[in-house]
Amino acid sequence: MAGRDRFLLAGVMGWPVMYSRSPVLHNYFFKQYALAGTYVPLAIKPDNLEAALRALAPLGFAGCNLTIPHKERALAIVDEVDDLARRIGAISCVVVRPDGSLSGTNNDVHGFARNILQQQPAWRADGGPAVVIGAGGGARAVVYSLVERGAPEIRLVNRTRARAEALARDFGPSVMPIDWNDRHRALEGAAMLVNTTSQGMVGQPPLDLELRALPASALVADIVYIPLETPLLAAARRRGNRSVDGLGMLLHQACIAWKLWFGIEPEVTPELRSVVEATLPPQAT
Ligand SMILES: NC(=O)c1ccc[n+]([C@@H]2O[C@H](COP(=O)([O-])OP(=O)(O)OC[C@H]3O[C@@H](n4cnc5c(N)ncnc54)[C@H](OP(=O)(O)O)[C@@H]3O)[C@@H](O)[C@H]2O)c1
């Protein structure tokens, strides 16, 4: 349990960082547990990442989250990277250890699976082929999670095919790179579809994907959570597919971070969701 005799500090480093909803949700936890502490957005330019991470210990931070564009670069900076983060190739959470050294892990993997299971408890990754769109940092966490949970086949569609091929090499034969031009057909017989691209996010065009070939039984998930209902999720809902939004992934990974930083693991409750939801645009504009 976190000490109550000191002010607790954590934050998120990104560039830009002001869009991040992490301060809202972590500061809700401080209030929920009546702990003196705060979670701050830290706008860190890429060239300053090492100095900023090294400043965490002297400033008294318990750790920080990392967001775009720092997740990969931090691998070469922290003192220890756990197997999960190394395998994924990205650090989403840094922990300051008692001796001031830094360890890096990746909470997005578990955040993804816990979110799906909370919203769709009957979901099983081994229930059939999954189609993952995108091959960036978010995709690597999603694919890792699906492989670990026994997905028999992961069709990986990315605009830049070489990036999908690199990911497939890292994660084994169940991951099959697919050409961007074949993305609509790749949905045939799929049990699950996950968007991990930035498409559909506020300020970006919708994901260019025709759902006609997707079975009505397929589960559709988006890791984008601004807006909460992306155009992809709206299209899935209209044709009767079950869907899971990306907000829960953010909430679940934050709970894991709290356990690592402060020894307390909060739950993702409807109240927590509604606190963060209140700050999001409900639909794509
Ligand atoms: N819910 C959560 O907790 C959570 C966690 C992590 C990320 N996310 C969200 O997931 C999204 C992706 O994040 P990331 O870290 O994976 O980013 P990233 O590493 O920069 O990857 C971006 C991906 O989007 C694709 N893409 C970009 N523009 C595209 C376009 N015009 N058409 C088709 N594909 C395009 C890229 O394809 P190329 O390889 O061809 O460039 C790449 O696959 C962001 O919106 C982020 O906020 C959410």
The ligand as an SDF file (V2000), in Angstrom:
LIG
                    3D

 48 52  0  0  0  0  0  0  0  0999 V2000
   -7.0230    2.5120  -26.0430 N   0  0  0  0  0  0  0  0  0  0  0  0
   -5.7470    2.5460  -25.7000 C   0  0  0  0  0  0  0  0  0  0  0  0
   -5.3880    2.3560  -24.5360 O   0  0  0  0  0  0  0  0  0  0  0  0
   -4.7100    2.7640  -26.7660 C   0  0  0  0  0  0  0  0  0  0  0  0
   -3.4010    2.2710  -26.6020 C   0  0  0  0  0  0  0  0  0  0  0  0
   -2.4690    2.4870  -27.6250 C   0  0  0  0  0  0  0  0  0  0  0  0
   -2.8480    3.1960  -28.7630 C   0  0  0  0  0  0  0  0  0  0  0  0
   -4.1330    3.6670  -28.8600 N   0  0  0  0  0  0  0  0  0  0  0  0
   -4.5540    4.4120  -30.0670 C   0  0  0  0  0  0  0  0  0  0  0  0
   -4.2760    3.6230  -31.2100 O   0  0  0  0  0  0  0  0  0  0  0  0
   -3.9460    4.4500  -32.3290 C   0  0  0  0  0  0  0  0  0  0  0  0
   -2.6290    3.9900  -32.9320 C   0  0  0  0  0  0  0  0  0  0  0  0
   -1.6090    4.1740  -31.9730 O   0  0  0  0  0  0  0  0  0  0  0  0
   -0.1290    3.5570  -32.1990 P   0  0  0  0  0  0  0  0  0  0  0  0
    0.6530    3.8710  -30.9970 O   0  0  0  0  0  0  0  0  0  0  0  0
   -0.2170    2.1420  -32.6580 O   0  0  0  0  0  0  0  0  0  0  0  0
    0.3730    4.4670  -33.4350 O   0  0  0  0  0  0  0  0  0  0  0  0
    1.5450    4.1520  -34.4880 P   0  0  0  0  0  0  0  0  0  0  0  0
    2.5670    3.2480  -33.9010 O   0  0  0  0  0  0  0  0  0  0  0  0
    1.9480    5.4830  -35.0190 O   0  0  0  0  0  0  0  0  0  0  0  0
    0.7920    3.3140  -35.6740 O   0  0  0  0  0  0  0  0  0  0  0  0
   -0.1760    3.9330  -36.4650 C   0  0  0  0  0  0  0  0  0  0  0  0
   -0.8430    2.8860  -37.3770 C   0  0  0  0  0  0  0  0  0  0  0  0
   -1.8820    3.5650  -38.1060 O   0  0  0  0  0  0  0  0  0  0  0  0
   -1.6660    3.3310  -39.5280 C   0  0  0  0  0  0  0  0  0  0  0  0
   -2.1180    4.4880  -40.3000 N   0  0  0  0  0  0  0  0  0  0  0  0
   -1.8260    5.7940  -40.0650 C   0  0  0  0  0  0  0  0  0  0  0  0
   -2.4220    6.5660  -41.0070 N   0  0  0  0  0  0  0  0  0  0  0  0
   -3.0970    5.7160  -41.8460 C   0  0  0  0  0  0  0  0  0  0  0  0
   -3.9010    5.8950  -43.0070 C   0  0  0  0  0  0  0  0  0  0  0  0
   -4.1270    7.1210  -43.5020 N   0  0  0  0  0  0  0  0  0  0  0  0
   -4.4390    4.8150  -43.5860 N   0  0  0  0  0  0  0  0  0  0  0  0
   -4.2100    3.5690  -43.0790 C   0  0  0  0  0  0  0  0  0  0  0  0
   -3.4540    3.3300  -41.9930 N   0  0  0  0  0  0  0  0  0  0  0  0
   -2.8910    4.3950  -41.3800 C   0  0  0  0  0  0  0  0  0  0  0  0
   -0.1640    3.1340  -39.6470 C   0  0  0  0  0  0  0  0  0  0  0  0
    0.1110    2.4740  -40.8650 O   0  0  0  0  0  0  0  0  0  0  0  0
    1.5690    2.6070  -41.5590 P   0  0  0  0  0  0  0  0  0  0  0  0
    2.4270    1.5840  -40.9020 O   0  0  0  0  0  0  0  0  0  0  0  0
    1.2980    2.3400  -42.9900 O   0  0  0  0  0  0  0  0  0  0  0  0
    2.0420    4.0200  -41.3130 O   0  0  0  0  0  0  0  0  0  0  0  0
    0.1090    2.2650  -38.4140 C   0  0  0  0  0  0  0  0  0  0  0  0
   -0.2670    0.9330  -38.6340 O   0  0  0  0  0  0  0  0  0  0  0  0
   -3.9160    5.8920  -31.7810 C   0  0  0  0  0  0  0  0  0  0  0  0
   -5.1530    6.4930  -32.0850 O   0  0  0  0  0  0  0  0  0  0  0  0
   -3.7690    5.6960  -30.2850 C   0  0  0  0  0  0  0  0  0  0  0  0
   -4.3360    6.7630  -29.5470 O   0  0  0  0  0  0  0  0  0  0  0  0
   -5.0680    3.4550  -27.9120 C   0  0  0  0  0  0  0  0  0  0  0  0
  1  2  1  0
  2  3  2  0
  2  4  1  0
  4  5  1  0
  4 48  2  0
  5  6  2  0
  6  7  1  0
  7  8  2  0
  8  9  1  0
  8 48  1  0
  9 10  1  0
  9 46  1  0
 10 11  1  0
 11 12  1  0
 11 44  1  0
 12 13  1  0
 13 14  1  0
 14 15  2  0
 14 16  1  0
 14 17  1  0
 17 18  1  0
 18 19  2  0
 18 20  1  0
 18 21  1  0
 21 22  1  0
 22 23  1  0
 23 24  1  0
 23 42  1  0
 24 25  1  0
 25 26  1  0
 25 36  1  0
 26 27  1  0
 26 35  1  0
 27 28  2  0
 28 29  1  0
 29 30  1  0
 29 35  2  0
 30 31  1  0
 30 32  2  0
 32 33  1  0
 33 34  2  0
 34 35  1  0
 36 37  1  0
 36 42  1  0
 37 38  1  0
 38 39  2  0
 38 40  1  0
 38 41  1  0
 42 43  1  0
 44 45  1  0
 44 46  1  0
 46 47  1  0
M  CHG  2   8   1  16  -1
M  END
$$$$
